[in-house]
Amino acid sequence: MKTQKVAKAYAKAIFELCRENKISVTAELTKLTELINKSDDLENVLFLDLFTNAEKNAVLEGIYAKVQFKQETKNFFAFLLQEGRIGLLPLIYKSVTVLEDDSMGFLKGSIEGIEDSISAEMKNQIKAILAKRLGVSPELEYKKNTNITAGFRATVQDLQVDATIDSQLESLKQSFNKK
């Protein structure tokens, strides 16, 4: 939990800096993430403590010679290395993506249920409920969840609308325990 908070703080800082300078930090982080995903060796060098920061920095400089990055992003990577936080890069990337989507008015979320799929009508009803609460219409992805007995659970950022039978039974159980 602490690492997620730290990653969010770094993400917000680099996002704001890049936004002020009209740089798409998501595009910058995507370039590096794609390179890391293509090479196990690069991933090992950057994320394992077997290598010194000087060695990691030299590898990044080699990447910069072949792939163009903005100076702000290079400085950010150097800062993460210096602070021993380069391992947070995947979490930072995820948080930056959410921040960029939010700034552009896009919200992503999920709907969970027991069925293999959800009808378009039901999806639109859930989307309308979430849009009313959030003020913005989210993009929703359906996920099958075999731990749900019946109903649906929708999650967008910190908002969760739980219309499952499981949550209703839990509420009923708690109300009986209070009496």
Rosetta constraint file for C-alpha pairs under 8 A:
AtomPair CA 1 CA 5 HARMONIC 6.51 0.50
AtomPair CA 2 CA 6 HARMONIC 6.28 0.50
AtomPair CA 3 CA 7 HARMONIC 5.99 0.50
AtomPair CA 3 CA 88 HARMONIC 7.52 0.50
AtomPair CA 4 CA 8 HARMONIC 6.07 0.50
AtomPair CA 4 CA 91 HARMONIC 6.86 0.50
AtomPair CA 5 CA 9 HARMONIC 6.23 0.50
AtomPair CA 6 CA 10 HARMONIC 6.33 0.50
AtomPair CA 7 CA 11 HARMONIC 6.01 0.50
AtomPair CA 7 CA 88 HARMONIC 6.10 0.50
AtomPair CA 7 CA 89 HARMONIC 7.76 0.50
AtomPair CA 7 CA 91 HARMONIC 5.84 0.50
AtomPair CA 7 CA 92 HARMONIC 4.91 0.50
AtomPair CA 7 CA 95 HARMONIC 7.34 0.50
AtomPair CA 8 CA 12 HARMONIC 6.03 0.50
AtomPair CA 8 CA 91 HARMONIC 7.72 0.50
AtomPair CA 8 CA 92 HARMONIC 6.25 0.50
AtomPair CA 8 CA 95 HARMONIC 5.79 0.50
AtomPair CA 8 CA 96 HARMONIC 7.86 0.50
AtomPair CA 9 CA 13 HARMONIC 6.25 0.50
AtomPair CA 10 CA 14 HARMONIC 6.23 0.50
AtomPair CA 10 CA 92 HARMONIC 6.66 0.50
AtomPair CA 11 CA 15 HARMONIC 5.83 0.50
AtomPair CA 11 CA 92 HARMONIC 5.08 0.50
AtomPair CA 11 CA 93 HARMONIC 7.21 0.50
AtomPair CA 11 CA 95 HARMONIC 5.88 0.50
AtomPair CA 11 CA 96 HARMONIC 5.18 0.50
AtomPair CA 12 CA 16 HARMONIC 6.03 0.50
AtomPair CA 12 CA 95 HARMONIC 7.88 0.50
AtomPair CA 12 CA 96 HARMONIC 6.93 0.50
AtomPair CA 12 CA 99 HARMONIC 7.43 0.50
AtomPair CA 13 CA 17 HARMONIC 6.21 0.50
AtomPair CA 14 CA 18 HARMONIC 5.99 0.50
AtomPair CA 14 CA 25 HARMONIC 7.37 0.50
AtomPair CA 14 CA 73 HARMONIC 7.94 0.50
AtomPair CA 14 CA 76 HARMONIC 7.22 0.50
AtomPair CA 15 CA 19 HARMONIC 5.96 0.50
AtomPair CA 15 CA 25 HARMONIC 6.24 0.50
AtomPair CA 15 CA 96 HARMONIC 6.34 0.50
AtomPair CA 15 CA 99 HARMONIC 7.46 0.50
AtomPair CA 15 CA 100 HARMONIC 7.74 0.50
AtomPair CA 16 CA 20 HARMONIC 6.18 0.50
AtomPair CA 17 CA 21 HARMONIC 6.50 0.50
AtomPair CA 17 CA 72 HARMONIC 7.88 0.50
AtomPair CA 18 CA 22 HARMONIC 5.93 0.50
AtomPair CA 18 CA 23 HARMONIC 4.83 0.50
AtomPair CA 18 CA 24 HARMONIC 6.60 0.50
AtomPair CA 18 CA 25 HARMONIC 6.01 0.50
AtomPair CA 18 CA 72 HARMONIC 7.15 0.50
AtomPair CA 19 CA 23 HARMONIC 5.78 0.50
AtomPair CA 19 CA 24 HARMONIC 7.06 0.50
AtomPair CA 19 CA 25 HARMONIC 7.83 0.50
AtomPair CA 23 CA 70 HARMONIC 7.94 0.50
AtomPair CA 24 CA 28 HARMONIC 6.54 0.50
AtomPair CA 25 CA 29 HARMONIC 6.04 0.50
AtomPair CA 25 CA 73 HARMONIC 7.41 0.50
AtomPair CA 25 CA 96 HARMONIC 7.48 0.50
AtomPair CA 26 CA 30 HARMONIC 5.87 0.50
AtomPair CA 26 CA 93 HARMONIC 7.16 0.50
AtomPair CA 26 CA 96 HARMONIC 6.40 0.50
AtomPair CA 26 CA 97 HARMONIC 6.00 0.50
AtomPair CA 26 CA 100 HARMONIC 7.37 0.50
AtomPair CA 27 CA 31 HARMONIC 6.30 0.50
AtomPair CA 28 CA 32 HARMONIC 6.79 0.50
AtomPair CA 28 CA 69 HARMONIC 6.56 0.50
AtomPair CA 28 CA 70 HARMONIC 7.65 0.50
AtomPair CA 28 CA 73 HARMONIC 7.00 0.50
AtomPair CA 29 CA 33 HARMONIC 5.98 0.50
AtomPair CA 29 CA 93 HARMONIC 6.30 0.50
AtomPair CA 30 CA 34 HARMONIC 5.94 0.50
AtomPair CA 30 CA 93 HARMONIC 7.74 0.50
AtomPair CA 31 CA 35 HARMONIC 6.39 0.50
AtomPair CA 32 CA 36 HARMONIC 6.18 0.50
AtomPair CA 33 CA 37 HARMONIC 6.06 0.50
AtomPair CA 33 CA 90 HARMONIC 7.74 0.50
AtomPair CA 34 CA 38 HARMONIC 6.23 0.50
AtomPair CA 35 CA 39 HARMONIC 6.48 0.50
AtomPair CA 35 CA 42 HARMONIC 7.84 0.50
AtomPair CA 36 CA 40 HARMONIC 7.02 0.50
AtomPair CA 36 CA 42 HARMONIC 5.70 0.50
AtomPair CA 36 CA 43 HARMONIC 5.27 0.50
AtomPair CA 37 CA 43 HARMONIC 7.30 0.50
AtomPair CA 39 CA 43 HARMONIC 6.36 0.50
AtomPair CA 40 CA 44 HARMONIC 6.08 0.50
AtomPair CA 41 CA 45 HARMONIC 6.17 0.50
AtomPair CA 42 CA 46 HARMONIC 6.18 0.50
AtomPair CA 43 CA 47 HARMONIC 5.88 0.50
AtomPair CA 43 CA 48 HARMONIC 7.89 0.50
AtomPair CA 44 CA 48 HARMONIC 5.32 0.50
AtomPair CA 45 CA 50 HARMONIC 7.59 0.50
AtomPair CA 45 CA 51 HARMONIC 6.17 0.50
AtomPair CA 45 CA 56 HARMONIC 6.28 0.50
AtomPair CA 46 CA 51 HARMONIC 7.75 0.50
AtomPair CA 46 CA 56 HARMONIC 5.77 0.50
AtomPair CA 46 CA 86 HARMONIC 7.05 0.50
AtomPair CA 46 CA 87 HARMONIC 7.55 0.50
AtomPair CA 47 CA 86 HARMONIC 6.67 0.50
AtomPair CA 47 CA 87 HARMONIC 5.26 0.50
AtomPair CA 51 CA 55 HARMONIC 6.12 0.50
AtomPair CA 51 CA 56 HARMONIC 6.66 0.50
AtomPair CA 52 CA 56 HARMONIC 6.30 0.50
AtomPair CA 53 CA 57 HARMONIC 5.88 0.50
AtomPair CA 53 CA 81 HARMONIC 6.13 0.50
AtomPair CA 53 CA 82 HARMONIC 6.95 0.50
AtomPair CA 54 CA 58 HARMONIC 6.11 0.50
AtomPair CA 55 CA 59 HARMONIC 6.34 0.50
AtomPair CA 56 CA 60 HARMONIC 6.33 0.50
AtomPair CA 56 CA 81 HARMONIC 7.73 0.50
AtomPair CA 57 CA 61 HARMONIC 6.14 0.50
AtomPair CA 57 CA 78 HARMONIC 7.06 0.50
AtomPair CA 57 CA 81 HARMONIC 7.58 0.50
AtomPair CA 58 CA 62 HARMONIC 6.27 0.50
AtomPair CA 59 CA 63 HARMONIC 6.40 0.50
AtomPair CA 60 CA 64 HARMONIC 6.19 0.50
AtomPair CA 61 CA 65 HARMONIC 6.31 0.50
AtomPair CA 62 CA 66 HARMONIC 6.84 0.50
AtomPair CA 63 CA 67 HARMONIC 5.81 0.50
AtomPair CA 64 CA 68 HARMONIC 5.77 0.50
AtomPair CA 64 CA 69 HARMONIC 6.46 0.50
AtomPair CA 69 CA 73 HARMONIC 6.53 0.50
AtomPair CA 69 CA 74 HARMONIC 6.61 0.50
AtomPair CA 70 CA 74 HARMONIC 6.44 0.50
AtomPair CA 71 CA 75 HARMONIC 6.08 0.50
AtomPair CA 72 CA 76 HARMONIC 6.17 0.50
AtomPair CA 73 CA 77 HARMONIC 6.25 0.50
AtomPair CA 74 CA 78 HARMONIC 6.19 0.50
AtomPair CA 75 CA 79 HARMONIC 6.08 0.50
AtomPair CA 76 CA 80 HARMONIC 6.22 0.50
AtomPair CA 77 CA 81 HARMONIC 6.26 0.50
AtomPair CA 77 CA 86 HARMONIC 7.22 0.50
AtomPair CA 78 CA 82 HARMONIC 6.12 0.50
AtomPair CA 79 CA 83 HARMONIC 6.11 0.50
AtomPair CA 80 CA 84 HARMONIC 6.02 0.50
AtomPair CA 80 CA 85 HARMONIC 4.80 0.50
AtomPair CA 80 CA 86 HARMONIC 4.86 0.50
AtomPair CA 81 CA 85 HARMONIC 6.02 0.50
AtomPair CA 81 CA 86 HARMONIC 5.28 0.50
AtomPair CA 85 CA 89 HARMONIC 7.61 0.50
AtomPair CA 88 CA 92 HARMONIC 6.04 0.50
AtomPair CA 89 CA 93 HARMONIC 5.94 0.50
AtomPair CA 90 CA 94 HARMONIC 6.32 0.50
AtomPair CA 91 CA 95 HARMONIC 6.22 0.50
AtomPair CA 92 CA 96 HARMONIC 6.01 0.50
AtomPair CA 93 CA 97 HARMONIC 6.20 0.50
AtomPair CA 94 CA 98 HARMONIC 6.48 0.50
AtomPair CA 95 CA 99 HARMONIC 6.23 0.50
AtomPair CA 96 CA 100 HARMONIC 6.09 0.50
AtomPair CA 97 CA 101 HARMONIC 6.12 0.50
AtomPair CA 98 CA 102 HARMONIC 6.09 0.50
AtomPair CA 98 CA 107 HARMONIC 7.88 0.50
AtomPair CA 99 CA 103 HARMONIC 6.15 0.50
AtomPair CA 100 CA 104 HARMONIC 6.29 0.50
AtomPair CA 101 CA 105 HARMONIC 6.24 0.50
AtomPair CA 101 CA 106 HARMONIC 4.77 0.50
AtomPair CA 101 CA 107 HARMONIC 6.25 0.50
AtomPair CA 102 CA 106 HARMONIC 5.32 0.50
AtomPair CA 102 CA 107 HARMONIC 5.98 0.50
AtomPair CA 105 CA 136 HARMONIC 7.05 0.50
AtomPair CA 106 CA 136 HARMONIC 7.76 0.50
AtomPair CA 106 CA 137 HARMONIC 7.72 0.50
AtomPair CA 106 CA 138 HARMONIC 6.44 0.50
AtomPair CA 106 CA 139 HARMONIC 7.25 0.50
AtomPair CA 107 CA 136 HARMONIC 7.42 0.50
AtomPair CA 107 CA 137 HARMONIC 7.09 0.50
AtomPair CA 107 CA 138 HARMONIC 4.48 0.50
AtomPair CA 107 CA 139 HARMONIC 5.91 0.50
AtomPair CA 107 CA 156 HARMONIC 7.19 0.50
AtomPair CA 108 CA 138 HARMONIC 5.39 0.50
AtomPair CA 108 CA 139 HARMONIC 4.71 0.50
AtomPair CA 108 CA 140 HARMONIC 5.86 0.50
AtomPair CA 108 CA 141 HARMONIC 7.82 0.50
AtomPair CA 108 CA 156 HARMONIC 6.26 0.50
AtomPair CA 108 CA 157 HARMONIC 7.73 0.50
AtomPair CA 109 CA 138 HARMONIC 6.57 0.50
AtomPair CA 109 CA 139 HARMONIC 6.16 0.50
AtomPair CA 109 CA 140 HARMONIC 4.83 0.50
AtomPair CA 109 CA 141 HARMONIC 6.36 0.50
AtomPair CA 109 CA 154 HARMONIC 7.25 0.50
AtomPair CA 109 CA 155 HARMONIC 5.45 0.50
AtomPair CA 109 CA 156 HARMONIC 4.23 0.50
AtomPair CA 109 CA 157 HARMONIC 6.87 0.50
AtomPair CA 110 CA 140 HARMONIC 5.01 0.50
AtomPair CA 110 CA 141 HARMONIC 4.70 0.50
AtomPair CA 110 CA 142 HARMONIC 5.70 0.50
AtomPair CA 110 CA 143 HARMONIC 6.89 0.50
AtomPair CA 110 CA 154 HARMONIC 5.63 0.50
AtomPair CA 110 CA 155 HARMONIC 5.35 0.50
AtomPair CA 110 CA 156 HARMONIC 6.61 0.50
AtomPair CA 111 CA 140 HARMONIC 6.56 0.50
AtomPair CA 111 CA 141 HARMONIC 6.12 0.50
AtomPair CA 111 CA 142 HARMONIC 4.78 0.50
AtomPair CA 111 CA 143 HARMONIC 6.10 0.50
AtomPair CA 111 CA 152 HARMONIC 6.60 0.50
AtomPair CA 111 CA 153 HARMONIC 5.60 0.50
AtomPair CA 111 CA 154 HARMONIC 4.30 0.50
AtomPair CA 111 CA 155 HARMONIC 6.49 0.50
AtomPair CA 112 CA 142 HARMONIC 5.96 0.50
AtomPair CA 112 CA 143 HARMONIC 4.94 0.50
AtomPair CA 112 CA 144 HARMONIC 5.64 0.50
AtomPair CA 112 CA 145 HARMONIC 5.76 0.50
AtomPair CA 112 CA 152 HARMONIC 5.53 0.50
AtomPair CA 112 CA 153 HARMONIC 5.09 0.50
AtomPair CA 112 CA 154 HARMONIC 6.30 0.50
AtomPair CA 113 CA 142 HARMONIC 7.86 0.50
AtomPair CA 113 CA 143 HARMONIC 6.78 0.50
AtomPair CA 113 CA 144 HARMONIC 5.30 0.50
AtomPair CA 113 CA 145 HARMONIC 5.39 0.50
AtomPair CA 113 CA 146 HARMONIC 7.49 0.50
AtomPair CA 113 CA 148 HARMONIC 6.21 0.50
AtomPair CA 113 CA 150 HARMONIC 6.99 0.50
AtomPair CA 113 CA 151 HARMONIC 6.13 0.50
AtomPair CA 113 CA 152 HARMONIC 4.77 0.50
AtomPair CA 113 CA 153 HARMONIC 6.63 0.50
AtomPair CA 114 CA 144 HARMONIC 5.50 0.50
AtomPair CA 114 CA 145 HARMONIC 5.28 0.50
AtomPair CA 114 CA 146 HARMONIC 5.31 0.50
AtomPair CA 114 CA 147 HARMONIC 7.48 0.50
AtomPair CA 114 CA 148 HARMONIC 5.70 0.50
AtomPair CA 114 CA 149 HARMONIC 6.65 0.50
AtomPair CA 114 CA 150 HARMONIC 6.36 0.50
AtomPair CA 114 CA 151 HARMONIC 7.51 0.50
AtomPair CA 114 CA 152 HARMONIC 7.87 0.50
AtomPair CA 115 CA 144 HARMONIC 6.15 0.50
AtomPair CA 115 CA 145 HARMONIC 7.97 0.50
AtomPair CA 116 CA 143 HARMONIC 7.99 0.50
AtomPair CA 116 CA 144 HARMONIC 5.79 0.50
AtomPair CA 117 CA 142 HARMONIC 6.93 0.50
AtomPair CA 117 CA 143 HARMONIC 7.78 0.50
AtomPair CA 117 CA 144 HARMONIC 7.23 0.50
AtomPair CA 118 CA 122 HARMONIC 6.66 0.50
AtomPair CA 118 CA 123 HARMONIC 6.54 0.50
AtomPair CA 118 CA 142 HARMONIC 7.07 0.50
AtomPair CA 119 CA 123 HARMONIC 6.21 0.50
AtomPair CA 120 CA 124 HARMONIC 6.07 0.50
AtomPair CA 121 CA 125 HARMONIC 6.27 0.50
AtomPair CA 122 CA 126 HARMONIC 6.26 0.50
AtomPair CA 123 CA 127 HARMONIC 6.03 0.50
AtomPair CA 123 CA 140 HARMONIC 7.97 0.50
AtomPair CA 124 CA 128 HARMONIC 6.06 0.50
AtomPair CA 125 CA 129 HARMONIC 6.40 0.50
AtomPair CA 126 CA 130 HARMONIC 6.28 0.50
AtomPair CA 126 CA 154 HARMONIC 7.52 0.50
AtomPair CA 127 CA 131 HARMONIC 5.99 0.50
AtomPair CA 127 CA 137 HARMONIC 6.65 0.50
AtomPair CA 127 CA 138 HARMONIC 6.70 0.50
AtomPair CA 127 CA 139 HARMONIC 8.00 0.50
AtomPair CA 127 CA 140 HARMONIC 7.39 0.50
AtomPair CA 128 CA 132 HARMONIC 6.14 0.50
AtomPair CA 128 CA 137 HARMONIC 7.24 0.50
AtomPair CA 129 CA 133 HARMONIC 6.50 0.50
AtomPair CA 130 CA 134 HARMONIC 5.93 0.50
AtomPair CA 130 CA 136 HARMONIC 7.98 0.50
AtomPair CA 130 CA 137 HARMONIC 7.00 0.50
AtomPair CA 130 CA 138 HARMONIC 7.33 0.50
AtomPair CA 131 CA 135 HARMONIC 5.25 0.50
AtomPair CA 131 CA 136 HARMONIC 4.98 0.50
AtomPair CA 131 CA 137 HARMONIC 4.42 0.50
AtomPair CA 131 CA 138 HARMONIC 6.66 0.50
AtomPair CA 132 CA 136 HARMONIC 7.44 0.50
AtomPair CA 138 CA 156 HARMONIC 7.50 0.50
AtomPair CA 148 CA 152 HARMONIC 7.88 0.50
AtomPair CA 148 CA 164 HARMONIC 6.95 0.50
AtomPair CA 148 CA 165 HARMONIC 7.90 0.50
AtomPair CA 148 CA 166 HARMONIC 6.86 0.50
AtomPair CA 149 CA 164 HARMONIC 7.26 0.50
AtomPair CA 149 CA 165 HARMONIC 6.46 0.50
AtomPair CA 149 CA 166 HARMONIC 6.44 0.50
AtomPair CA 150 CA 164 HARMONIC 5.63 0.50
AtomPair CA 150 CA 165 HARMONIC 5.47 0.50
AtomPair CA 150 CA 166 HARMONIC 7.41 0.50
AtomPair CA 151 CA 163 HARMONIC 5.70 0.50
AtomPair CA 151 CA 164 HARMONIC 4.15 0.50
AtomPair CA 151 CA 165 HARMONIC 6.02 0.50
AtomPair CA 152 CA 162 HARMONIC 6.51 0.50
AtomPair CA 152 CA 163 HARMONIC 5.29 0.50
AtomPair CA 152 CA 164 HARMONIC 5.19 0.50
AtomPair CA 153 CA 160 HARMONIC 7.06 0.50
AtomPair CA 153 CA 161 HARMONIC 5.77 0.50
AtomPair CA 153 CA 162 HARMONIC 4.40 0.50
AtomPair CA 153 CA 163 HARMONIC 5.73 0.50
AtomPair CA 153 CA 164 HARMONIC 6.29 0.50
AtomPair CA 154 CA 160 HARMONIC 5.63 0.50
AtomPair CA 154 CA 161 HARMONIC 5.17 0.50
AtomPair CA 154 CA 162 HARMONIC 6.39 0.50
AtomPair CA 155 CA 159 HARMONIC 5.76 0.50
AtomPair CA 155 CA 160 HARMONIC 4.39 0.50
AtomPair CA 155 CA 161 HARMONIC 6.47 0.50
AtomPair CA 156 CA 160 HARMONIC 6.46 0.50
AtomPair CA 162 CA 167 HARMONIC 6.66 0.50
AtomPair CA 163 CA 167 HARMONIC 6.98 0.50
AtomPair CA 163 CA 168 HARMONIC 7.43 0.50
AtomPair CA 164 CA 168 HARMONIC 6.54 0.50
AtomPair CA 165 CA 169 HARMONIC 6.08 0.50
AtomPair CA 166 CA 170 HARMONIC 6.21 0.50
AtomPair CA 167 CA 171 HARMONIC 6.16 0.50
AtomPair CA 168 CA 172 HARMONIC 6.23 0.50
AtomPair CA 169 CA 173 HARMONIC 6.06 0.50
AtomPair CA 170 CA 174 HARMONIC 6.17 0.50
AtomPair CA 171 CA 175 HARMONIC 6.19 0.50
AtomPair CA 172 CA 176 HARMONIC 6.34 0.50
AtomPair CA 173 CA 177 HARMONIC 6.30 0.50
AtomPair CA 174 CA 178 HARMONIC 6.32 0.50
AtomPair CA 175 CA 179 HARMONIC 6.77 0.50
